[in-house]
Amino acid sequence: MITSIRIGEQGSTTRWDTLAENDRLGRERALSDPAAYGRLKQSASSDYWRGRVARAYLASTAWNLKRRRLLTGLTRAAAAGQVSVPRIATPTFWRGLRTRAGRDA
């Protein structure tokens, strides 16, 4: 069997115009789970991954504050701070914080 996989907007069934928003909604749903913070913090096994977790919480903070969801935004900012504080001075943490999803570290 031979198959062809196409990636891109043309000829794709992916709704590219809503992809970013759907990613944000998925992130918000995941971070809303009461056990999410504990699982993310526990699974962040290196300074780099702590930076990645902090980035997710900071992105959520901005998204929620823009929508005037003050309590949720402040809660997400506090979570970002808690995961960041122990490792904020390390270059590896900052590399994780700056890395966008889908990009090499």
Kinemage of the C-alpha trace (Angstrom):
@kinemage 1
@onewidth
@group {chain A} dominant
@subgroup {mainchain}
@vectorlist {calphas} color= white
{ca met a 1} P 0.000 0.000 0.000
{ca ile a 2} L 1.260 3.449 -0.896
{ca thr a 3} L -0.096 6.556 0.747
{ca ser a 4} L 0.413 10.250 0.471
{ca ile a 5} L 0.164 12.598 3.408
{ca arg a 6} L -0.268 16.269 2.640
{ca ile a 7} L 0.463 18.987 5.112
{ca gly a 8} L -0.687 22.500 4.459
{ca glu a 9} L -3.774 24.588 3.929
{ca gln a 10} L -4.574 23.571 0.395
{ca gly a 11} L -6.474 20.302 0.129
{ca ser a 12} L -6.558 19.877 3.904
{ca thr a 13} L -9.556 19.113 6.090
{ca thr a 14} L -7.974 21.098 8.931
{ca arg a 15} L -9.745 24.346 9.761
{ca trp a 16} L -6.619 26.511 9.717
{ca asp a 17} L -8.596 29.663 10.468
{ca thr a 18} L -9.658 28.310 13.885
{ca leu a 19} L -6.589 26.233 14.754
{ca ala a 20} L -4.927 28.741 17.116
{ca glu a 21} L -8.173 29.484 18.938
{ca asn a 22} L -8.918 25.773 19.335
{ca asp a 23} L -5.421 25.259 20.758
{ca arg a 24} L -6.063 28.028 23.290
{ca leu a 25} L -9.414 26.556 24.252
{ca gly a 26} L -7.790 23.155 24.743
{ca arg a 27} L -5.112 24.714 26.941
{ca glu a 28} L -7.743 26.507 29.004
{ca arg a 29} L -9.738 23.316 29.442
{ca ala a 30} L -6.634 21.419 30.543
{ca leu a 31} L -5.477 24.125 32.971
{ca ser a 32} L -8.971 24.337 34.462
{ca asp a 33} L -8.704 20.776 35.740
{ca pro a 34} L -8.151 21.008 39.532
{ca ala a 35} L -5.321 18.465 39.356
{ca ala a 36} L -3.541 20.109 36.412
{ca tyr a 37} L -1.087 22.234 38.391
{ca gly a 38} L 0.131 19.342 40.512
{ca arg a 39} L 0.540 17.038 37.526
{ca leu a 40} L 2.329 19.660 35.442
{ca lys a 41} L 4.669 20.642 38.258
{ca gln a 42} L 5.476 17.014 39.028
{ca ser a 43} L 6.099 16.138 35.395
{ca ala a 44} L 8.332 19.180 34.774
{ca ser a 45} L 11.489 17.178 35.372
{ca ser a 46} L 13.993 19.837 34.318
{ca asp a 47} L 14.425 23.602 34.367
{ca tyr a 48} L 13.547 23.663 30.657
{ca trp a 49} L 10.201 21.965 31.272
{ca arg a 50} L 9.465 24.252 34.218
{ca gly a 51} L 9.922 27.113 31.755
{ca arg a 52} L 7.512 25.464 29.313
{ca val a 53} L 4.903 25.032 32.076
{ca ala a 54} L 5.378 28.647 33.148
{ca arg a 55} L 4.902 29.746 29.524
{ca ala a 56} L 1.567 27.905 29.327
{ca tyr a 57} L 0.362 29.536 32.535
{ca leu a 58} L 1.547 32.990 31.416
{ca ala a 59} L -0.189 32.616 28.054
{ca ser a 60} L -3.343 31.631 29.918
{ca thr a 61} L -2.925 34.613 32.229
{ca ala a 62} L -2.816 37.035 29.294
{ca trp a 63} L -5.731 35.340 27.519
{ca asn a 64} L -7.937 35.449 30.608
{ca leu a 65} L -7.063 39.025 31.568
{ca lys a 66} L -7.874 40.209 28.024
{ca arg a 67} L -11.306 38.673 28.480
{ca arg a 68} L -11.706 40.345 31.896
{ca arg a 69} L -11.610 37.042 33.738
{ca leu a 70} L -9.628 38.611 36.545
{ca leu a 71} L -9.741 35.795 39.100
{ca thr a 72} L -8.765 33.113 36.584
{ca gly a 73} L -5.996 35.322 35.184
{ca leu a 74} L -4.553 36.033 38.614
{ca thr a 75} L -4.757 32.364 39.585
{ca arg a 76} L -2.845 31.396 36.440
{ca ala a 77} L -0.252 34.119 37.126
{ca ala a 78} L 0.232 32.743 40.639
{ca ala a 79} L 0.696 29.230 39.244
{ca ala a 80} L 3.299 30.546 36.775
{ca gly a 81} L 5.115 32.237 39.645
{ca gln a 82} L 5.070 29.146 41.825
{ca val a 83} L 6.501 26.915 39.122
{ca ser a 84} L 9.092 29.566 38.167
{ca val a 85} L 10.505 30.785 41.468
{ca pro a 86} L 12.786 27.868 42.297
{ca arg a 87} L 14.497 27.939 38.861
{ca ile a 88} L 13.945 31.415 37.442
{ca ala a 89} L 17.660 32.294 37.488
{ca thr a 90} L 18.767 29.403 35.285
{ca pro a 91} L 19.407 29.886 31.553
{ca thr a 92} L 17.708 26.565 30.807
{ca phe a 93} L 14.473 27.781 32.424
{ca trp a 94} L 14.512 30.889 30.219
{ca arg a 95} L 15.136 28.803 27.119
{ca gly a 96} L 12.026 26.787 27.978
{ca leu a 97} L 10.039 29.928 28.698
{ca arg a 98} L 10.946 31.441 25.321
{ca thr a 99} L 10.375 28.291 23.256
{ca arg a 100} L 7.131 28.278 21.292
{ca ala a 101} L 5.204 25.032 20.896
{ca gly a 102} L 6.378 22.976 17.961
{ca arg a 103} L 9.827 24.537 17.881
{ca asp a 104} L 13.099 22.859 18.816
{ca ala a 105} L 14.579 23.671 22.205
